[in-house]
């Protein structure tokens, strides 16, 4: 679509919106959104078809065969072009097309390592035997099963199947000795004891947004697991065997139904990151302070009223986020956690800030929308700080102080320091 056609279309949309508004003002917002989407879609399709034509012409005319990478994304391709003359390809990107089937003959090169097929309409995928492919992305397609031909990729390490319609973990997965990471977020997977046994070799499992209510009782069999992402499910407790995941370093329970902090977590000494965003926690156990390797603690959007004193023992903690809770105090020991870089405690009921000037690595402090009464002038002179959010508190200043702050704010902006007050 050329400029003249887009202009005429835009004018037509404007006249249509005006007519709709005159008849029913409540429909104007949706009309604007729908019309703008149509303009965007037409422009996108035009650009995609142009890219497709240029690529196919290049493919027909080029004499180059020694390519290592090909980008065929967002071209509205409905079938795979013949790439078999490119014998040294290491990466191909077919994302954002309209492919429904991929045949084994489409990937016959022995050099291929990375295959991107996300954002298509794939229902069937057939891979040839390969010892070179290490990563496959089938993100956002229409697969109902994990393609059986995956088992032919003997050295596959990472498999991305997010946003499909997969329900089960097939038996052949346990035979993929090299597979370390699998992403099954936004599917319909039902975990069972046999599923866990088939996934036992994994180092990273992402299985968020699958409506999982309970974890199988044999979770502890995943003895190599380092990262577990299981957010946006319906968990409220963990099986006792979860405490056996001694290699676990990162655990994400974002947006589940926990009302109590699970005791099993406290028995995992290698944990460096814990995420309980959007749960219903009203308290934290003292034992949390014993996880001495913890660097990231995410507790926002819960019902916490206090941070236990034992958290002072988390000497490696660098990121603490507990905004949107019911905290009334920020304990003085926060100022002794020398590794802290980012503190997010906005939207609580905190009345005073302790001395934070002795935190050598502090860069971000968000305490907006609390009940803080004193402006922390000392933090404006703190070396290294880049972001200070203080808006919507109970700080009161006279005209002289406001003028002083205005001058300092302008100076700080020149130094890359963002002050929001």
C-alpha positions, 0 to 999 in steps of 0.5 A: 500500500502506497502513501496515497492509499494509506492517506485515503484510508485514514481519511475514510476512517476519520469520517467513519469515526465521526459518524459513529461518535455522532450516533453513539459516543460510547462506541468511539474508543472501540471504533478507533482501536479497530480502525487503527488496527486495520491500518496497521494490519494493511501496512504490515501485510504490504511490507511482509509481501514486499519482503517475501518478493524480494527474498524469493527473487534473491533466492532465485538469482543468487549464486551465494551458497556459503551462508551461515544464517538466513532471516526469513521472518515476517514474510507471510510465507505459506510454504518453506522455500528450498534451502538445500543448496545452502550446506553451511547454514547454522541458523534459520529464522522462519518466525512470524509467517503462515506455515502450517506444515514443515517437512523433514526435507526442509532441514537436510543440512548437517550444519544447522544448529538453531531453528526458529519457527515461532509465530506460525500456524504449525500443526505438524513438524517433521525433523530429519535426523541431526546431530548438529541442531541444539535449539528449536523454537516452536513458540506460538503455534497450533501444536497439540503434541510435542512433535515425535520427530524431535527425538531425531535431534540427538544433541538438542539442548533447548526446546521452546514450545510456549503458547501451543495446545500441548497436554502431555509429556511423551515417553520419548522425551526421556531419551533425549540425553542432551535436552537441558531446557524446555519451555511449556508455558501457556499450554494445557500440560497436566503433570503426572509422576510419569511426566516428572520421570521423563523430564528428570534430566532437565536443568530448566523447566518452564511450565507457567500458565497451565492451570496446574493445581498440584505438583506430583509427589515425585518432584524430588526426582528432578535431581538436575533442576536449576530453574523452575518457572511455574508462575500463573498456575493454581498452586497453594502447596508443595509436595514434601519431595520438593525439598529434595531439589537440592540443585535448584537455584531459581524458583518462580511461583508468580501469580499462584494461590499460596497463603503460606510460605512453603516450608520446602523452599527453606530446605534448598540451600542453593537458591539465589532467586525466589519469586512469589509475586501476586500470591496471598502471603501474609507472613514470612518464616524466620527460616528464609534468612538461612538461605545465605546464597539468595540474591533476588527476593520478589515478594510484591503484591501479597499481604505482608505486614512485616519483614522478619529480622532474620532477613538481615542474614541475607548478606548477598541480597542485591534485589528486594521487591516487596511493593504493594503489601501492607508493610508499616516499617522499613527495618534499620538492618536494611542499611547493613545489607551491603550488596543491595542494589535495588529496593522496591517498597512502593505502595505500602504504609511505611512512615520512615526511612532508615539510613541507607547511605552506607549501601555502596551499590544502591542504584534504585530506591522506590518508596512511592505511595507510602506515608513517609514524612521526611525527605531523605536529602542525604540520598541526593548526595549518595554516589551511584544512585540513579533512581529515587521514587518518592511521589505520593508520600506525606512529605511537607516542604516550605517554599525555600525547601521546594526551591532548593529541591528544584535546583538539585533536581535539575543538577541531578538530571544532568548526571543521569539521576532520576528523582520522581517526587 
